[in-house]
Amino acid sequence: MRLTPRTPEIRVPRLVGLMAVDARETAEAHGVLLASPDRPELHLAVVDHVVRQYPPPGATVPQGAVVTVWFDFGEGEGGGGAGVREPRPAQPPPGGLRRELDVPGAPFEVLR
């Protein structure tokens, strides 16, 4: 009976937040392959950011296993929602950091 050598197991790297090109390099360095259902031409993607992955980071998989990554949020998840923030006026909050100053010509002189 012939026993095949056991494939070493590795931990899945964290790919969420990386650009596509960095995710490919990281996956290759850790010995896993990438697949993406929303980017059939994954090798052409460069600046898209990974928003989800499976298996999750830290999971143990055989070397050469496929890690699936997504570059678009699914229906009803993520997407932000914070909107565009308008600039706020640059002034200290009320009640603090303000100091009453003497008005020129005040009836009382400041003694030092």
Secondary structure, 3 states (H helix, E strand, C coil): CCCCCCCCEEECCCCCCCEHHHHHHHHHHHCCEEECCCCCCHHHCCCCECCEEECCCCCEEECCCEEEEECCCCCCCCCCCCCCCCCCCCCCCCCCCCCCCCCCCCCCCCCC
